[in-house]
């Protein structure tokens, strides 16, 4: 059997050893000590608050530093300012709904692109309809992939559209699911040269632990991400970050209101916020906590990797692509301009009938060649390059 050289981590993250150990020991803890007197203290204060006997029995949970500790580690991981807020939820979609609710409190027309993840796009469009506001969607993908647009082309095009359509909000993916990395800084700066931007919402699901988030942290009012892709937790935990002075108060007020009225339907979000604030509500809905322990393990792994692995110049993407085992010679990478490239690479088949092949057949074809990919109905395959 041929070895599998590449795993499409952008679709389903590879679980890091620390995340695996944390998950297994939490399951064992739940089975062996379901009502331990030490459990709430452990949840709040972390592994160090446990008696030595518990630490010896469940060593895989050593990466758990409490909810506050996990949030601090996430800020540290992405170099977010210490005063930025970190939110945890069972689904990133819960945080998308929260952010879009905040966005449409101050925006009437939000500019988006055809690079948005469809589930998020539908959720934001539904929020726009509910609040009597609008989404203006600008096509970009074909221009970037087939017309060799540059970052300047995209920034100018979106700034012109923002002005022409009288938009006041912006929703962008930092990296889209097909690997296009948008120039967030250039886009926002170009828009602000000629228009007022009231709220910038960035989807960093494919960017978190994949590319630096410096530009997102500088310009975004709200960033949404998840632990199960590039971070390597495997189990999904939604992660939200915000802290801009201009919008922080709006988000905190809206979050408090939606929490009190029950409009945030996410037990893990409510539980972690209460635990972090030290005010557990005994009547709150039961939350599945397994994912946040895997998340803590993955964060610890990523931080250790950053600290202990020397920075080296990675081989050029083209060189790495040449090493990918392909089913046939007809599969070629569809690379955008260098400024848009990420470690997610799109391959297209030059066989005329390839576009009619179903995604699962594409995946099986690549699997036979020793490569795990995500197939798409238009004859495309997506490969995620490991570090």
C-alpha positions as CSV (number, residue, x, y, z in Angstrom):
1,X,0.0,0.0,0.0
2,X,1.3,3.4,-0.9
3,X,2.0,5.9,2.0
4,X,-0.3,8.9,2.3
5,X,1.9,11.9,1.8
6,X,-0.5,14.7,2.4
7,X,-3.6,15.1,4.6
8,X,-6.1,17.8,3.7
9,X,-5.9,19.4,7.1
10,X,-8.0,22.4,5.9
11,X,-11.0,20.1,5.7
12,X,-10.4,17.9,8.8
13,X,-7.5,18.8,11.1
14,X,-5.0,16.2,12.1
15,X,-5.2,15.7,15.9
16,X,-2.0,16.7,17.7
17,X,-0.7,14.3,20.3
18,X,-1.4,16.7,23.2
19,X,-5.0,17.1,22.0
20,X,-5.4,13.3,21.8
21,X,-4.0,12.8,25.3
22,X,-6.2,15.5,26.8
23,X,-9.4,14.1,25.2
24,X,-8.6,10.5,26.3
25,X,-7.9,11.5,29.8
26,X,-11.0,13.7,30.1
27,X,-13.1,10.8,28.9
28,X,-11.5,8.5,31.5
29,X,-12.0,11.2,34.2
30,X,-15.7,11.4,33.3
31,X,-16.0,7.6,33.5
32,X,-14.0,7.1,36.8
33,X,-14.7,10.4,38.7
34,X,-18.1,11.7,37.3
35,X,-18.9,13.7,40.5
36,X,-15.5,14.5,41.9
37,X,-15.4,17.3,44.5
38,X,-12.3,18.6,42.8
39,X,-13.9,18.9,39.3
40,X,-15.2,22.5,39.5
41,X,-11.9,23.7,40.9
42,X,-10.1,21.9,38.1
43,X,-12.3,23.4,35.5
44,X,-11.8,26.9,36.9
45,X,-8.2,26.9,37.9
46,X,-6.6,24.1,35.8
47,X,-4.5,21.0,36.3
48,X,-2.2,22.6,38.9
49,X,-5.1,23.0,41.3
50,X,-5.6,19.2,41.5
51,X,-4.2,17.0,44.2
52,X,-1.0,15.1,43.2
53,X,-2.9,11.8,43.1
54,X,-5.3,13.1,40.4
55,X,-2.4,14.6,38.4
56,X,-0.7,11.2,38.4
57,X,-3.9,9.4,37.3
58,X,-4.8,11.8,34.5
59,X,-1.5,13.2,33.1
60,X,-2.9,14.0,29.7
61,X,-4.9,16.9,31.2
62,X,-1.7,18.8,32.2
63,X,-2.4,21.2,29.3
64,X,-5.6,22.4,30.9
65,X,-5.0,25.7,32.7
66,X,-8.6,26.7,33.2
67,X,-10.9,28.7,31.0
68,X,-9.0,31.9,31.7
69,X,-5.7,30.2,31.0
70,X,-7.0,28.7,27.7
71,X,-8.1,32.2,26.6
72,X,-4.7,33.6,27.6
73,X,-2.9,30.9,25.6
74,X,-5.1,31.6,22.5
75,X,-4.2,35.3,22.7
76,X,-0.5,34.3,23.1
77,X,-0.7,31.9,20.1
78,X,-1.9,34.6,17.7
79,X,-0.1,37.6,19.3
80,X,-3.4,39.3,20.2
81,X,-3.2,42.2,22.7
82,X,-3.7,41.2,26.4
83,X,-6.9,43.2,26.6
84,X,-8.6,41.5,23.7
85,X,-11.6,39.2,24.5
86,X,-11.6,35.5,23.6
87,X,-14.9,33.7,23.2
88,X,-15.3,29.9,23.1
89,X,-18.3,28.1,21.7
90,X,-19.3,24.6,20.6
91,X,-19.8,25.9,17.0
92,X,-18.1,28.7,15.2
93,X,-21.5,29.4,13.6
94,X,-22.8,30.6,17.0
95,X,-20.0,33.3,17.0
96,X,-20.8,34.2,13.4
97,X,-24.4,34.9,14.4
98,X,-23.2,36.9,17.4
99,X,-20.8,39.0,15.2
100,X,-23.3,39.6,12.4
101,X,-25.9,40.7,15.0
102,X,-23.3,43.3,16.2
103,X,-22.4,44.3,12.7
104,X,-26.0,45.0,11.7
105,X,-26.5,47.2,14.7
106,X,-24.2,49.7,13.1
107,X,-24.2,48.8,9.4
108,X,-26.8,49.0,6.7
109,X,-25.0,47.5,3.7
110,X,-22.2,45.0,4.2
111,X,-19.7,44.2,1.4
112,X,-18.9,40.5,1.0
113,X,-17.3,38.4,-1.8
114,X,-17.9,35.1,-3.5
115,X,-15.0,33.7,-1.4
116,X,-17.2,33.4,1.7
117,X,-17.8,30.0,3.2
118,X,-21.4,29.2,2.2
119,X,-22.7,28.3,5.7
120,X,-21.4,31.6,7.0
121,X,-22.7,33.5,4.0
122,X,-26.2,32.1,4.5
123,X,-26.2,33.0,8.2
124,X,-25.1,36.6,7.6
125,X,-27.6,37.0,4.8
126,X,-30.4,35.7,7.1
127,X,-29.4,38.2,9.7
128,X,-29.4,41.0,7.1
129,X,-33.0,40.1,6.1
130,X,-34.1,39.9,9.7
131,X,-32.8,43.4,10.5
132,X,-33.9,45.0,7.2
133,X,-30.3,45.5,6.0
134,X,-28.3,44.3,2.9
135,X,-25.4,42.2,1.8
136,X,-23.6,43.2,-1.4
137,X,-21.6,40.3,-2.8
138,X,-18.8,41.0,-5.2
139,X,-17.4,38.2,-7.4
140,X,-13.6,37.7,-7.1
141,X,-12.6,34.1,-7.4
142,X,-12.5,33.8,-11.2
143,X,-10.6,37.1,-11.5
144,X,-8.0,35.9,-9.0
145,X,-7.6,32.4,-10.4
146,X,-8.0,33.0,-14.1
147,X,-7.1,36.6,-14.8
148,X,-4.0,36.8,-12.6
149,X,-5.2,39.7,-10.5
150,X,-2.8,41.2,-8.0
151,X,-3.5,42.3,-4.4
152,X,-3.6,45.9,-5.7
153,X,-6.3,44.9,-8.2
154,X,-8.4,43.3,-5.6
155,X,-8.0,46.1,-3.1
156,X,-8.9,48.8,-5.7
157,X,-11.9,46.8,-7.0
158,X,-13.4,46.2,-3.6
159,X,-12.8,49.8,-2.5
160,X,-14.6,51.0,-5.7
161,X,-17.5,48.6,-5.1
162,X,-17.7,49.7,-1.5
163,X,-18.1,53.3,-2.5
164,X,-20.4,52.6,-5.5
165,X,-22.8,50.5,-3.5
166,X,-22.7,52.8,-0.5
167,X,-21.5,50.1,1.9
168,X,-20.5,50.6,5.5
169,X,-19.6,47.1,6.6
170,X,-17.1,44.5,5.5
171,X,-17.1,40.7,5.7
172,X,-14.1,38.8,4.4
173,X,-12.3,35.5,4.8
174,X,-8.6,35.9,5.6
175,X,-8.1,32.7,3.6
176,X,-10.9,31.1,1.6
177,X,-11.5,27.4,1.6
178,X,-9.8,27.0,-1.8
179,X,-6.6,28.7,-0.6
180,X,-6.9,32.3,-1.7
181,X,-5.3,34.6,0.9
182,X,-6.9,38.0,0.8
183,X,-4.8,41.1,1.4
184,X,-6.8,42.3,4.4
185,X,-4.6,45.3,5.2
186,X,-4.6,46.7,1.6
187,X,-8.4,46.2,1.2
188,X,-9.3,48.0,4.5
189,X,-6.8,50.8,4.0
190,X,-8.0,51.4,0.4
191,X,-11.6,51.4,1.6
192,X,-10.9,53.9,4.4
193,X,-9.2,56.3,2.0
194,X,-12.6,57.1,0.4
195,X,-15.4,55.7,2.7
196,X,-16.4,55.1,6.3
197,X,-16.0,51.5,7.4
198,X,-18.1,51.0,10.5
199,X,-17.5,47.3,11.1
200,X,-15.0,44.8,9.8
201,X,-15.8,41.1,10.3
202,X,-13.1,38.6,9.4
203,X,-13.5,34.8,9.0
204,X,-10.2,33.3,10.0
205,X,-11.2,29.7,10.0
206,X,-8.7,28.7,7.3
207,X,-6.1,31.2,8.6
208,X,-5.9,30.4,12.3
209,X,-2.5,28.7,12.9
210,X,-1.9,28.7,9.1
211,X,-0.9,32.3,8.4
212,X,-0.1,35.3,10.7
213,X,-3.2,37.2,11.8
214,X,-1.4,40.5,12.4
215,X,-3.5,42.4,9.7
216,X,-6.7,40.8,11.0
217,X,-6.0,41.9,14.6
218,X,-5.1,45.4,13.5
219,X,-8.2,46.0,11.4
220,X,-11.0,43.6,12.4
221,X,-13.7,44.4,14.8
222,X,-14.5,40.7,15.2
223,X,-12.5,37.6,14.2
224,X,-14.0,34.1,14.1
225,X,-12.0,30.9,13.9
226,X,-12.0,27.3,15.1
227,X,-9.7,24.7,16.7
228,X,-10.4,21.7,14.5
229,X,-8.6,22.7,11.3
230,X,-5.0,24.0,11.2
231,X,-4.7,24.2,15.0
232,X,-5.0,20.4,15.2
233,X,-7.6,19.8,17.9
234,X,-9.8,17.7,15.6
235,X,-12.8,18.3,17.8
236,X,-14.5,21.6,16.9
237,X,-14.4,24.6,19.2
238,X,-15.5,28.0,17.9
239,X,-13.1,30.8,18.8
240,X,-14.0,34.5,18.6
241,X,-11.7,37.4,19.2
242,X,-12.5,41.1,19.5
243,X,-11.0,44.2,21.2
244,X,-11.0,47.3,19.0
245,X,-11.8,50.4,21.1
246,X,-14.3,51.6,18.5
247,X,-16.5,48.5,18.7
248,X,-15.6,46.6,21.9
249,X,-18.4,48.3,23.9
250,X,-21.0,47.5,21.2
251,X,-20.0,43.8,21.1
252,X,-19.9,43.4,24.9
253,X,-23.3,45.1,25.3
254,X,-24.9,43.0,22.5
255,X,-23.3,39.8,23.9
256,X,-24.8,40.5,27.3
257,X,-28.2,41.2,25.9
258,X,-28.3,38.2,23.6
259,X,-27.1,36.0,26.5
260,X,-29.8,37.2,28.9
261,X,-32.6,36.8,26.3
262,X,-31.4,33.3,25.2
263,X,-30.6,34.3,21.6
264,X,-27.2,32.7,21.8
265,X,-28.1,29.0,21.6
266,X,-24.7,27.5,22.6
267,X,-24.4,25.9,26.0
268,X,-20.6,25.8,25.8
269,X,-20.4,29.6,25.2
270,X,-22.6,30.3,28.2
271,X,-20.8,27.8,30.5
272,X,-17.3,29.1,29.6
273,X,-18.3,32.7,30.0
274,X,-19.9,32.0,33.4
275,X,-16.9,30.0,34.6
276,X,-14.5,32.7,33.4
277,X,-16.5,35.3,35.3
278,X,-16.8,33.1,38.4
279,X,-20.6,33.0,38.4
280,X,-21.8,29.5,37.5
281,X,-25.6,29.3,37.0
282,X,-26.9,26.0,38.4
283,X,-29.8,26.1,36.0
284,X,-27.8,26.4,32.8
285,X,-28.0,23.8,30.0
286,X,-25.6,20.9,30.1
287,X,-22.6,21.5,27.9
288,X,-20.3,19.0,26.2
289,X,-16.8,20.0,27.5
290,X,-14.7,17.5,25.6
291,X,-13.8,19.8,22.8
292,X,-12.2,22.5,25.0
293,X,-9.8,20.0,26.5
294,X,-8.7,19.0,23.0
295,X,-8.5,22.7,22.2
296,X,-6.2,23.3,25.2
297,X,-4.0,20.4,24.2
298,X,-3.7,21.7,20.6
299,X,-2.9,25.2,21.7
300,X,-0.2,23.9,24.0
301,X,1.2,21.9,21.1
302,X,1.2,24.9,18.8
303,X,2.9,27.1,21.4
304,X,5.6,24.5,22.1
305,X,6.2,24.1,18.4
306,X,6.6,27.9,18.0
307,X,9.1,28.0,20.9
308,X,11.1,24.9,20.1
309,X,11.2,24.5,16.3
310,X,13.8,26.8,14.7
311,X,12.5,29.1,12.0
312,X,13.8,27.9,8.7
313,X,13.1,29.0,5.1
314,X,10.5,26.6,3.7
315,X,11.0,25.4,0.2
316,X,9.1,27.4,-2.4
317,X,5.5,26.2,-2.9
318,X,6.2,25.2,-6.5
319,X,9.0,22.9,-5.3
320,X,6.7,21.3,-2.7
321,X,3.9,20.9,-5.2
322,X,6.2,19.0,-7.5
323,X,6.6,16.3,-4.8
324,X,2.8,15.7,-4.4
325,X,1.8,12.3,-5.8
326,X,-0.8,12.9,-8.5
327,X,-3.2,10.3,-10.0
328,X,-2.2,11.3,-13.6
329,X,-0.1,13.9,-15.3
330,X,-3.3,15.8,-16.3
331,X,-3.7,17.2,-12.8
332,X,-2.1,20.7,-12.5
333,X,-2.1,23.3,-9.7
334,X,-4.2,26.3,-10.4
335,X,-2.1,28.9,-8.7
336,X,-3.2,32.5,-8.2
337,X,-0.8,35.5,-8.1
338,X,1.9,34.9,-5.5
339,X,0.5,37.5,-3.2
340,X,-2.7,35.3,-2.7
341,X,-1.0,32.0,-2.1
342,X,-1.3,29.9,1.0
343,X,-0.6,26.3,2.0
344,X,-4.0,25.3,0.5
345,X,-3.5,24.5,-3.2
346,X,-6.1,23.9,-5.8
347,X,-5.5,21.3,-8.6
348,X,-7.5,21.1,-11.8
349,X,-7.8,18.3,-14.3
350,X,-7.2,19.0,-18.0
351,X,-9.2,16.0,-19.1
352,X,-12.3,17.4,-20.9
353,X,-14.8,15.2,-19.0
354,X,-13.3,15.8,-15.6
355,X,-15.8,18.5,-14.6
356,X,-18.6,15.9,-14.7
357,X,-16.8,13.5,-12.2
358,X,-18.4,13.5,-8.8
359,X,-16.3,14.8,-5.8
360,X,-16.1,11.3,-4.1
361,X,-14.7,9.8,-7.3
362,X,-12.0,12.5,-7.5
363,X,-11.1,11.8,-3.9
364,X,-10.8,8.1,-4.5
365,X,-8.6,8.6,-7.5
366,X,-6.2,10.7,-5.5
367,X,-6.4,8.3,-2.6
368,X,-5.2,5.5,-4.9
369,X,-2.2,7.6,-5.7
370,X,-1.4,8.1,-2.0
371,X,-2.8,11.6,-1.4
372,X,-5.8,12.6,0.7
373,X,-7.7,15.5,-0.9
374,X,-11.1,17.2,-1.0
375,X,-12.9,16.8,-4.3
376,X,-15.2,19.4,-5.8
377,X,-17.9,18.9,-8.4
378,X,-16.2,21.2,-11.0
379,X,-13.2,18.8,-11.5
380,X,-11.1,20.3,-8.8
381,X,-9.1,18.8,-5.9
382,X,-7.8,20.7,-2.9
383,X,-4.5,19.8,-1.2
384,X,-3.3,21.3,2.1
385,X,0.5,21.4,2.4
386,X,1.8,20.5,5.9
387,X,4.4,22.6,7.6
